[in-house]
Amino acid sequence: MKTILIFCNFIFLTLSLIGQTCTVTGNAGTYAGDKLEIFRYSDYITKNRIKILSVPVDVDGNFTFEIESDQIFELLIDLDVFLGKLFIEPGKTLKIVLPKKTQRSEADILNPYFEQIEFYIRELEDESNITNAVRKFNSLWNDSFDVIFKNPKHINSGVVEKEIEKINDSLSFIKNEFFEEYKYYKLLHLRQLSYYKNKDAVIKKNYSNKKVLFNNPAYNLLLAKEFETYMFEENKDTLYKVLNYTKDWKSLNNFVAQDNKYFEKDFREYFLSINLYKLFYKNTHYQNKIIRILQTADNSDINENTRIIINNILKISGTLVVGSQVINFTLYDQNKERKSLSDFRGEYIYLSFFKKDSYVCQKDQVLLDAIYKKKHEKLKIITVFIDDDHQNVIDLAKDNKFEWTLLHCYDNDRILKDYKVVAFPTYYLIDPNGNLKMIPAPGPSEGFETAYFSVYQEYKREQIRNND
């Protein structure tokens, strides 16, 4: 009997280490016959989505899926217009209800700035489960925010604390460590927005000596929104100077470690990665330096969660930095032939993204044709047209006798995200080695030919020097 008991305890401990199953079930009649696409965030700073499952909904609208995990995390269900959120709790069964199926309008589909409406999914059988608790808490938080900021010029700390007390009293029946941490940082965010003005004190008390909550959205939201470049702000010019002459992650990390607020290694490195990511978009002068520093971080002894965010930053940011390698793509041209960007390696590529019905694009088409006919040495012109019908691109080329490379893609193609195309026209110049040379490049009416002549002359001088 003792042997059996020991064996059972061993099995239980093993299951605890490898994770327990969370079963999610529900009925969504308007999704009958569809598939629910299930994701999670790989990190809460870049919010890169990782697909977990594709779940079929039967003809009666029923669906069930299972997730094995050793920790609580936020799961995402892509519902087109909506993005449903649900906290996976190992060992629990969750019965959920989804909103009526709603699809994007044509205008939303064409809108590159469209953002899904996010909401926390309702769980039907347990009011104290984490998703329901967060949903109720956020509603109370929003109500309190309206009360506190009714007169933004006169924030009363007493009113803030009274509202926080009301929220805590309303949810005192929920006892869960993950939710308590979520609530702690959301309420801290409320205080930070209203009357906490000493950022140094907030970091010291609430982050420096506490464990890093990589999977808690409230913890990360406060860091990303209110402290996004705080390391550089508090050090004034000093850290910028270090960033200028530092060539690797280790050196920059060691400099930051001199501040006792960042003594704890995991938090320091995580917070540093957030600050570099945000600075990348705030100050283009440092972009190439940030990319080079982050590229050296992979060889360092960093927490795996921080490694994930750094790799995601490099994937997102490094694709569109002068000197970075471009992402290859393959599309059909006006002759219905497959063309890849890599087919043009060894040449300068003047890459543009057009919409056929854009007036500016229509004007630039004529100018591009004129540039093409001049046959500039070592220059290839490629234009990607975003259109719902490839035949339109074929007809455009035929009717106007355009002979440079015209490619076709759809509005939801990955290439638009990879090249961060949000306006038309958009231009890039790519060098013979497949690296970005100009981002953005000037348009044909903005002096592109003069700019290209300068670039090409420098290229020829470099070739001569290399041959010598």
C-alpha positions in Angstrom: 0.0 0.0 0.0 2.8 2.4 0.9 4.5 1.6 -2.5 1.2 2.4 -4.3 0.9 5.7 -2.4 4.4 6.7 -3.2 3.8 5.9 -6.9 0.6 7.9 -6.9 2.3 10.9 -5.3 5.1 10.6 -8.0 2.5 10.7 -10.7 0.8 13.7 -9.2 4.1 15.6 -8.9 5.0 14.7 -12.5 1.6 16.0 -13.8 2.1 19.2 -11.8 5.4 19.7 -13.5 4.3 19.0 -17.0 1.0 20.8 -16.7 -2.7 20.0 -16.3 -5.5 20.1 -18.8 -7.9 23.0 -19.1 -11.1 22.1 -21.0 -13.0 24.9 -22.8 -16.5 24.2 -24.1 -19.3 26.3 -25.4 -22.1 26.8 -28.0 -22.1 29.5 -30.6 -24.8 28.9 -33.1 -23.8 31.7 -35.5 -20.4 30.0 -35.9 -21.8 26.6 -36.9 -19.6 24.9 -39.4 -16.8 27.5 -38.9 -13.4 27.1 -37.2 -12.3 29.1 -34.2 -8.7 30.3 -34.5 -7.0 30.2 -31.1 -3.9 32.2 -30.3 -1.8 33.5 -27.4 0.7 36.3 -27.1 4.3 35.2 -27.1 5.0 38.4 -25.1 3.0 41.4 -23.9 5.3 44.1 -25.4 5.3 43.3 -29.1 2.1 41.3 -28.7 3.2 38.8 -31.3 0.5 36.2 -31.7 1.2 32.5 -31.8 -1.5 30.2 -33.2 -2.3 27.3 -30.8 -5.3 25.6 -32.3 -8.0 25.7 -35.0 -11.2 24.4 -33.4 -14.1 23.2 -35.5 -17.7 24.2 -34.5 -20.2 21.5 -35.3 -23.5 22.0 -37.1 -25.3 22.7 -33.8 -22.8 25.3 -32.8 -21.0 23.2 -30.2 -17.2 23.3 -29.7 -14.7 21.8 -27.2 -11.0 22.1 -27.0 -8.3 21.3 -24.4 -5.1 23.2 -23.5 -2.4 21.6 -21.3 -0.4 24.1 -19.3 1.5 24.4 -16.0 0.6 28.1 -15.6 -2.3 30.6 -16.1 -2.1 32.5 -19.3 -4.3 34.6 -21.6 -5.8 32.9 -24.6 -7.1 34.8 -27.7 -10.0 33.8 -30.0 -10.0 35.6 -33.3 -13.6 36.5 -34.1 -12.9 38.8 -37.0 -14.4 42.1 -35.8 -13.9 41.0 -32.2 -10.9 39.5 -30.3 -12.2 37.4 -27.4 -9.9 36.9 -24.4 -9.9 34.0 -21.9 -7.6 33.0 -19.1 -6.6 29.4 -19.2 -6.6 27.9 -15.7 -4.9 24.4 -15.5 -7.2 21.7 -14.2 -10.4 23.6 -14.8 -13.3 23.2 -17.2 -14.6 26.5 -18.6 -18.0 26.9 -20.2 -18.0 30.1 -22.4 -20.4 32.1 -24.5 -19.4 34.0 -27.7 -21.0 37.0 -29.2 -23.1 36.8 -32.4 -20.9 36.4 -35.4 -20.0 39.7 -37.0 -17.8 40.2 -40.0 -15.8 43.3 -41.1 -17.3 45.6 -43.6 -15.6 46.2 -46.9 -14.4 49.6 -45.5 -12.9 47.9 -42.5 -11.2 45.3 -44.7 -9.6 48.1 -46.7 -8.6 50.1 -43.6 -4.9 49.3 -42.7 -5.5 50.9 -39.2 -8.5 48.6 -38.3 -8.2 47.2 -34.8 -10.3 44.4 -33.4 -12.7 45.1 -30.5 -11.2 43.3 -27.5 -13.3 41.9 -24.8 -13.1 39.3 -22.0 -15.3 36.3 -22.8 -18.0 35.4 -20.3 -17.7 32.1 -18.4 -21.1 30.7 -17.4 -20.6 28.6 -14.4 -18.1 30.2 -12.1 -18.3 33.9 -11.3 -14.9 33.7 -9.4 -12.9 32.3 -12.3 -10.1 34.6 -13.4 -11.7 35.7 -16.7 -15.0 36.7 -15.1 -13.0 38.4 -12.2 -10.9 40.4 -14.7 -14.0 41.4 -16.7 -15.8 42.6 -13.6 -12.7 44.4 -12.3 -12.1 46.2 -15.6 -15.7 47.5 -15.6 -15.3 48.8 -12.0 -11.9 50.3 -12.9 -13.4 52.2 -15.9 -16.2 53.5 -13.7 -13.7 54.8 -11.1 -11.5 56.3 -13.8 -14.5 58.4 -15.0 -15.1 59.6 -11.4 -11.4 60.4 -10.7 -10.8 62.3 -14.0 -14.1 64.1 -14.1 -12.0 67.2 -13.5 -8.5 66.3 -14.7 -7.0 69.6 -13.4 -8.0 68.8 -9.8 -7.2 65.2 -9.0 -8.0 64.4 -5.4 -5.9 61.5 -4.0 -8.6 60.9 -1.3 -11.1 60.3 -4.1 -8.7 57.9 -5.8 -8.2 55.8 -2.7 -11.9 55.8 -1.9 -12.6 54.5 -5.4 -9.9 51.9 -5.0 -11.4 50.8 -1.7 -14.8 50.4 -3.4 -13.3 48.2 -6.1 -11.5 46.0 -3.5 -14.6 45.6 -1.5 -16.6 44.5 -4.5 -14.2 41.8 -5.4 -13.0 40.6 -1.9 -14.7 37.2 -2.5 -12.2 36.3 -5.2 -9.1 34.6 -3.9 -6.6 33.9 -6.6 -2.9 34.8 -6.8 -2.9 35.6 -10.5 -5.9 37.9 -10.1 -4.5 39.6 -7.1 -1.4 40.5 -9.1 -3.5 41.7 -12.0 -5.6 43.8 -9.6 -2.5 45.2 -7.8 -0.8 46.5 -11.0 -4.1 47.8 -12.6 -4.8 49.8 -9.4 -1.1 51.0 -9.4 -1.7 52.2 -12.9 -4.8 54.1 -11.7 -2.6 55.8 -9.0 0.2 56.4 -11.5 -2.2 58.2 -13.9 -3.8 60.3 -11.2 -1.4 61.3 -8.4 1.7 59.1 -8.2 4.3 61.4 -9.9 7.6 59.9 -8.6 8.4 57.3 -11.2 11.6 56.4 -9.5 9.7 55.4 -6.3 7.1 53.4 -8.3 9.8 51.3 -9.9 11.7 50.8 -6.7 8.7 49.7 -4.7 6.7 47.8 -7.2 9.1 46.3 -9.7 12.8 46.3 -8.6 12.6 43.6 -6.0 9.6 41.7 -7.2 9.4 38.7 -9.6 8.8 39.6 -13.2 5.2 38.7 -14.2 5.9 38.0 -17.9 2.3 36.6 -18.4 0.3 39.2 -16.5 -1.2 41.8 -18.8 -1.6 44.5 -16.1 2.0 44.2 -15.0 3.2 44.7 -18.6 0.7 47.4 -19.6 1.9 49.8 -16.9 5.6 49.2 -17.9 4.9 49.6 -21.6 2.6 52.7 -21.3 4.0 54.8 -18.4 7.6 53.7 -18.3 8.3 53.0 -21.9 11.6 55.0 -22.2 12.0 55.8 -18.5 15.6 54.4 -18.3 16.6 57.0 -20.9 14.5 59.8 -19.4 16.0 59.4 -15.9 19.6 59.2 -17.1 19.2 62.3 -19.3 22.0 62.3 -21.8 24.2 59.7 -20.1 22.5 56.6 -21.3 22.2 58.1 -24.8 25.9 58.6 -24.9 26.5 55.0 -23.8 24.1 53.8 -26.5 26.1 55.7 -29.0 29.5 54.1 -28.3 28.3 50.7 -27.0 28.5 47.9 -29.4 26.9 45.0 -27.5 24.1 44.1 -25.1 26.5 43.1 -22.3 28.1 46.5 -22.1 24.8 48.4 -22.1 23.4 45.9 -19.5 26.4 46.3 -17.2 26.1 50.1 -17.4 22.4 50.0 -16.4 23.2 47.5 -13.6 25.1 50.2 -11.8 21.8 51.7 -10.7 20.6 49.8 -7.7 17.0 50.0 -8.9 18.0 47.4 -11.5 20.0 45.1 -9.3 17.6 42.2 -10.0 18.9 40.7 -13.3 15.6 39.4 -14.8 13.8 42.7 -14.3 16.7 44.8 -15.4 17.1 42.9 -18.7 13.4 42.8 -19.4 12.9 46.5 -18.7 15.9 47.4 -20.8 14.5 45.4 -23.7 11.2 47.3 -23.4 13.0 50.7 -23.3 15.1 49.9 -26.4 12.0 48.7 -28.2 10.1 51.9 -27.5 13.1 54.1 -28.2 13.4 52.5 -31.6 10.2 54.1 -32.7 10.6 57.4 -30.9 14.1 58.3 -32.1 15.1 57.0 -35.6 18.7 58.2 -35.0 19.3 55.2 -32.7 17.5 52.5 -34.8 20.6 50.8 -36.3 22.4 51.0 -33.0 19.5 49.4 -31.1 19.2 46.6 -33.7 23.0 45.8 -33.4 22.8 45.7 -29.6 19.8 43.5 -29.6 21.4 41.1 -32.1 24.2 40.5 -29.6 21.8 39.7 -26.7 21.0 36.2 -27.9 24.5 35.1 -26.9 23.9 36.4 -23.3 22.6 34.5 -20.3 19.2 36.1 -20.3 15.8 34.9 -19.1 14.0 32.9 -21.9 11.0 35.3 -21.8 13.3 38.2 -22.4 15.0 36.3 -25.2 11.6 35.9 -26.8 10.7 39.6 -26.7 14.1 40.5 -28.1 13.8 38.1 -31.0 10.3 39.4 -31.7 11.6 43.0 -31.6 14.3 42.0 -34.1 11.7 40.4 -36.4 9.4 43.4 -36.3 11.9 46.3 -36.2 14.9 44.8 -38.0 13.0 44.3 -41.2 12.7 48.0 -42.0 16.0 49.5 -40.9 18.5 51.0 -43.3 21.1 48.2 -43.8 18.9 45.4 -42.8 18.1 42.4 -45.0 14.7 42.7 -46.8 12.1 40.0 -46.5 11.8 38.0 -49.7 8.3 37.5 -51.3 6.9 35.9 -54.4 4.0 37.3 -56.4 2.5 37.1 -59.9 3.4 39.8 -62.5 1.5 41.3 -65.4 2.5 38.3 -67.5 1.1 35.8 -65.0 4.6 34.7 -64.1 5.8 34.2 -60.6 8.5 36.7 -59.6 10.5 36.8 -56.3 12.3 39.8 -54.9 15.4 37.5 -54.7 15.3 37.1 -58.5 16.6 40.7 -58.8 19.6 40.2 -56.4 22.7 42.0 -57.7 20.6 45.1 -58.9 19.3 48.1 -57.1 15.5 47.8 -56.7 13.2 50.7 -56.6 10.3 49.0 -54.8 6.9 50.7 -54.6 3.4 49.9 -53.3 0.4 51.3 -55.2 -3.3 51.3 -55.1 -4.8 51.4 -58.6 -7.6 54.0 -57.6 -5.2 56.4 -55.8 -4.8 59.7 -57.7 -1.2 60.1 -56.5 -0.3 56.6 -57.6 -1.9 57.2 -61.0 0.3 60.3 -61.4 3.4 58.4 -60.2 2.8 55.6 -62.7 3.5 58.0 -65.6 6.7 59.2 -63.8 7.9 55.6 -63.1 7.4 54.7 -66.7 9.6 57.7 -67.7 12.3 56.6 -65.3 12.1 53.0 -66.6 12.5 54.1 -70.2 15.8 55.9 -69.3 17.3 52.5 -68.4 19.3 53.7 -65.5 22.3 51.5 -65.0 21.8 48.7 -62.4 18.3 49.9 -61.5 15.2 47.7 -61.6 11.7 49.0 -60.9 9.1 46.9 -59.1 5.6 48.0 -58.2 3.3 46.0 -56.1 -0.4 46.8 -56.8 -2.9 46.0 -54.0 -6.1 45.0 -55.8 -8.8 42.4 -55.3 -8.4 41.2 -58.9 -5.1 40.3 -60.6 -6.7 40.9 -64.0 -6.9 44.6 -63.2 -3.1 44.8 -62.9 -2.8 42.8 -66.2 -5.1 45.3 -67.9 -3.4 48.3 -66.5 0.0 47.2 -67.8 -1.5 46.3 -71.2 -3.6 49.5 -71.7 -0.6 51.8 -70.7 2.1 49.6 -72.2 4.0 49.6 -68.9 7.0 47.2 -69.1 8.6 47.4 -65.7 7.7 44.7 -63.2 4.1 45.0 -61.9 3.2 42.6 -59.2 -0.2 41.9 -57.6 -1.2 41.2 -54.0 -4.4 41.3 -52.0 -5.0 43.8 -49.2 -4.6 41.1 -46.5 -1.3 39.7 -47.8 1.5 39.3 -45.4 3.8 41.5 -47.5 2.0 44.6 -46.4 2.7 43.9 -42.8 6.3 42.9 -43.4 6.9 46.1 -45.2 4.7 48.2 -42.9 2.7 49.6 -45.7 -0.1 51.9 -44.4 -0.2 54.6 -47.1 0.0 54.7 -50.9 2.3 55.1 -52.6 5.2 53.9 -50.5 8.7 53.6 -51.8 11.9 51.8 -50.8 15.4 51.4 -52.4 17.1 48.1 -52.0 20.8 47.6 -52.7 22.4 44.8 -54.8 23.0 42.7 -51.6 19.3 42.7 -50.7 19.6 45.3 -47.9 17.4 48.4 -47.4 19.3 51.4 -48.7 16.6 54.1 -48.4 13.5 53.9 -46.1 11.4 55.6 -47.3 12.9 56.4 -50.7 11.9 59.6 -52.4 9.0 59.3 -54.9 9.6 59.9 -58.6 8.4 63.5 -58.3 10.6 64.1 -55.2 14.0 63.8 -56.7 14.5 60.0 -56.7 16.7 60.1 -59.8 19.1 62.6 -58.2 19.2 60.5 -55.0 19.8 57.3 -57.0 22.7 58.9 -59.0 24.4 59.8 -55.7 23.9 56.2 -54.3 25.1 54.6 -57.5 28.2 56.7 -57.8 29.2 55.8 -54.3 28.5 52.1 -55.2 30.9 52.3 -58.2 33.6 54.0 -56.1 33.3 51.2 -53.5 33.6 48.6 -56.3 36.8 50.2 -57.5 38.3 50.4 -54.0 37.5 46.7 -53.5 39.0 45.7 -56.8 42.2 47.6 -55.9 
